[in-house]
């Protein structure tokens, strides 16, 4: 069974959790950056999206 979750939804939920728990670490900074990046769709969208897609594909191939 395949379950797909939108990156915006995933990072949005992670952002809400980071804000609610008042996390201030590097992980929460990355999550908030990625949430802003995916929702804004800036000019850097394609290179970063390609990098994340390649990373996700590599992780799935490790199994």
N, C-alpha and C positions, 0 to 999 in steps of 0.2 A: 504494500500500500504506500502510495506517495502522498505526502502532505506538504503543500507549498504555502509559505507565509511571505507576505509582502515585506520587503526590507524596510519600508517606511513604517509599517505596523510594528515590526520587531524592534526597530530602533526607537520608535515612539514610546512603546511600553517600557523599554529599558531606560529611556530618558525620564519618564515619570517616576519610575522606581528610584533612579539616582537622585532626583530632586526631593522625593519624599523622605528618603533615608539620609539626606544631606551628605551623600558621598562626595568626597573631594579628591579622589585619587585619579591616577592617569587613565584607568579604565573608563571611568565615567566621562572624562574629557573626550576620549575617543568616541564613545557612544553618542554623546551630544553633538560632536562634530559630524559624525556620519548621518545622524538624524537631520541636521541642518542641511547637509550636503544633498541628501536624497530628496528632501522636500523643496529645496531651492532649484535644483537642476541647473547649476551654473555651467560655465564653459569647461570646468574641470570635471564635469560629470562623466564624460565618456572614458577618459583614462582611468579614473578611480573605479568606475563601474567595471571596466574590463579587468582591472587588477583584482577586485573582489570576486568577480566571476571565475577568474583563473584560480584564485585561492580556494574558493568553494569546490571547484572541480578537482583540484589536487587533493583536498581533504577527502572527498568522496572516493577517489581512486585509491587512497591509502588503505581502505577497508578491505 
